[in-house]
């Protein structure tokens, strides 16, 4: 089996999702992904994958919602506007398919990546570490405790 990344699925703090196909992703850097194990109370033990930071560039074709996504705001305004307005991306699933599988669009595995998160205010919905901007039909997102989207993409 040759595992190939098919798409990314961003998961927002309110439970909404946004699926982005691989061909709509330009620059992508997920820094220092680690593995942790734990549980809360009497729940099951879980394996989680926190990362140190994320930066991503998305083309205009990604500015839509798949029918499997739960996102009414994105349907109305577009996902670029939704991400620019709300700083609430909490985690992401990396979805893989098997390149050798006869039905190559079947997802065979996924990894959930958790982003650094610090509540911007008392409601806890917006992440102080997330910044984004839209330039020339592209969306740039950075989730990083030490850098903003303007630090990482100054010429955009």
C-alpha positions as CSV (number, residue, x, y, z in Angstrom):
1,X,0.0,0.0,0.0
2,X,1.3,3.4,-0.9
3,X,-0.3,6.0,1.3
4,X,-0.9,9.4,-0.5
5,X,-2.4,12.5,1.1
6,X,-5.8,13.1,-0.6
7,X,-7.1,16.1,1.3
8,X,-7.1,18.1,4.5
9,X,-10.1,18.6,6.7
10,X,-10.0,21.6,9.0
11,X,-12.1,21.3,12.1
12,X,-13.3,24.5,13.7
13,X,-14.0,25.1,17.4
14,X,-17.8,25.0,16.9
15,X,-17.6,21.6,15.1
16,X,-17.9,22.9,11.5
17,X,-15.5,21.4,9.0
18,X,-13.8,22.4,5.7
19,X,-12.3,19.8,3.4
20,X,-9.6,21.0,1.0
21,X,-8.5,18.8,-1.9
22,X,-4.7,18.3,-2.3
23,X,-4.6,20.1,-5.7
24,X,-5.8,23.4,-4.1
25,X,-2.9,23.5,-1.6
26,X,0.2,25.5,-2.4
27,X,2.7,26.2,0.4
28,X,2.2,23.8,3.4
29,X,4.3,23.4,6.5
30,X,3.2,21.5,9.6
31,X,6.0,22.0,12.1
32,X,7.1,19.5,14.7
33,X,4.3,17.0,14.9
34,X,4.6,14.8,18.0
35,X,2.7,12.0,19.5
36,X,1.1,12.1,23.0
37,X,-1.1,9.6,24.9
38,X,-3.6,10.3,27.6
39,X,-7.1,10.3,28.8
40,X,-9.4,12.6,30.8
41,X,-11.1,11.1,33.8
42,X,-12.3,7.6,33.0
43,X,-12.4,8.0,29.3
44,X,-10.5,5.7,26.9
45,X,-6.8,6.3,26.3
46,X,-6.2,8.3,23.2
47,X,-3.3,9.0,20.9
48,X,-3.1,12.6,19.8
49,X,-0.7,14.5,17.5
50,X,-0.1,18.1,18.5
51,X,2.1,20.3,16.3
52,X,4.1,23.4,17.0
53,X,2.7,25.4,14.1
54,X,1.0,25.4,10.7
55,X,1.3,27.6,7.6
56,X,-0.7,27.0,4.4
57,X,-1.5,28.7,1.1
58,X,-4.8,27.9,-0.6
59,X,-5.9,28.6,-4.1
60,X,-9.3,30.2,-4.9
61,X,-10.7,26.8,-5.9
62,X,-10.6,25.8,-2.2
63,X,-13.0,28.6,-1.3
64,X,-16.1,26.3,-1.2
65,X,-17.8,23.8,1.0
66,X,-18.1,20.1,0.3
67,X,-21.6,18.7,0.8
68,X,-20.2,16.4,3.6
69,X,-18.9,19.4,5.5
70,X,-21.1,21.0,8.2
71,X,-20.7,24.7,7.5
72,X,-23.6,27.0,7.0
73,X,-21.4,30.2,7.3
74,X,-19.1,28.9,4.5
75,X,-22.0,28.3,2.2
76,X,-23.2,31.8,2.6
77,X,-20.0,33.8,2.6
78,X,-17.3,31.4,1.3
79,X,-14.7,29.7,3.4
80,X,-12.0,32.4,2.8
81,X,-14.3,35.0,4.3
82,X,-15.2,32.6,7.2
83,X,-11.6,32.0,8.1
84,X,-10.7,35.6,7.8
85,X,-13.6,36.6,10.1
86,X,-13.2,33.9,12.8
87,X,-9.9,32.6,14.2
88,X,-11.2,29.2,15.3
89,X,-9.4,26.4,13.5
90,X,-8.7,23.9,16.3
91,X,-7.4,20.9,14.5
92,X,-7.0,19.2,11.1
93,X,-7.4,15.6,9.7
94,X,-4.9,14.6,7.1
95,X,-6.8,12.1,4.9
96,X,-5.0,9.5,2.9
97,X,-5.9,7.1,0.1
98,X,-4.1,4.1,-1.2
99,X,-2.6,4.9,-4.6
100,X,-2.6,1.1,-5.4
101,X,-6.2,0.6,-4.4
102,X,-8.6,0.0,-7.3
103,X,-11.0,2.6,-6.0
104,X,-8.3,5.3,-5.4
105,X,-10.7,7.8,-3.9
106,X,-11.4,5.6,-0.8
107,X,-9.8,7.0,2.4
108,X,-7.8,4.3,4.0
109,X,-6.2,6.3,6.9
110,X,-6.2,9.7,8.6
111,X,-4.1,11.5,11.1
112,X,-5.6,14.2,13.4
113,X,-3.3,17.1,14.1
114,X,-4.0,19.5,16.9
115,X,-2.9,23.2,16.6
116,X,-1.5,25.4,19.3
117,X,-4.5,27.2,20.8
118,X,-4.8,30.2,23.2
119,X,-8.2,31.8,23.8
120,X,-8.2,35.3,22.6
121,X,-11.0,36.3,25.0
122,X,-13.3,34.9,27.7
123,X,-15.6,33.0,25.3
124,X,-12.6,30.9,24.2
125,X,-13.8,30.6,20.5
126,X,-11.0,32.6,18.8
127,X,-7.4,31.5,18.8
128,X,-4.8,34.2,19.5
129,X,-2.2,32.2,17.5
130,X,-4.2,32.1,14.3
131,X,-3.9,34.8,11.6
132,X,-4.9,34.8,8.0
133,X,-5.2,37.1,4.9
134,X,-6.6,36.9,1.4
135,X,-4.3,38.2,-1.3
136,X,-5.0,37.9,-5.1
137,X,-7.5,35.1,-4.8
138,X,-5.3,33.1,-2.4
139,X,-5.8,32.5,1.3
140,X,-2.8,32.4,3.7
141,X,-3.3,30.9,7.2
142,X,-0.7,30.7,10.0
143,X,-1.3,29.1,13.4
144,X,1.8,29.8,15.4
145,X,2.5,31.1,18.9
146,X,5.5,33.2,17.7
147,X,4.6,34.3,14.1
148,X,1.7,35.9,12.3
149,X,0.7,35.5,8.7
150,X,2.5,38.8,7.9
151,X,5.7,37.4,9.4
152,X,5.6,34.3,7.3
153,X,4.2,35.7,4.1
154,X,5.4,39.4,4.1
155,X,5.5,39.8,0.3
156,X,2.0,38.5,-0.2
